[in-house]
């Protein structure tokens, strides 16, 4: 007899993994790593980050990524939203310091604007909304790969004078902990891809467990240094308000901007979801490398924004789907663009929307 698996109620608007992250933050607040334990936690966190990016490199199919280059206009648009428009909004928010946001939270908000787009939830919401799933896969993957190089460079440009913790040492750490493991995963993909596919579920727990370890180490260091006394509940409410405005602005830019550029409906949906969201999975390890012991407050805006984007985009995807169901089914173009009313397919396999929605918080 199979044991029942605990699942959060479908009506609960909180991602289960966010609850795990909040629980990890609570554990770090109650039992922070100190002394030798902190050294062990930092070492384990460093190894976990390297493992994460090795797995990212090994999972990314070079053939599929190259095939997706035919949608270069879509990818350039998504990358521009992620690494140009977002940072511009982040820099423009500098006037909020110190009246609305303290410098530490503003640094975290600015870092949030620099990290790459998320992959899994972009795919899930694009599929639910009857969009171009293949384009969402390629756009999210390209953003993740480009972000390994572009995010540290942008951090050096916009955070260098803000106490962001970026330095030549940070650049070396980025190369050693992120770029080299990613390249190693790509080089070894032909030998390890089968193993990764067979143990996909277990490795998913490794992914999430590694990120929880990174969060614990970062927030433990913050507790030991007493940085949490710098943030009041009112400041957190102000941060939530600023992030709500930021998300609304990016959804507007991606939705109406892609329409003005003449993209078909399916591509517009992919751009809207891939261009307006930020990756918690990629951002947390990068923050631990860039900010070190100051990573606790730096990742707080990203964690809050991640949950906000999931809740808002879930509602938006359902509205897109309802609108598509009320319209005559459009034809699918020969290049695979446009929505597939019978269920989008990736690699010849139909995508199950319900399971994707459950995985949207990854």
Beta strands, then each sheet from edge to edge (+ up, - down):
strand 1: 345-346
strand 2: 349-350
sheet 1: 1+ 2-
end
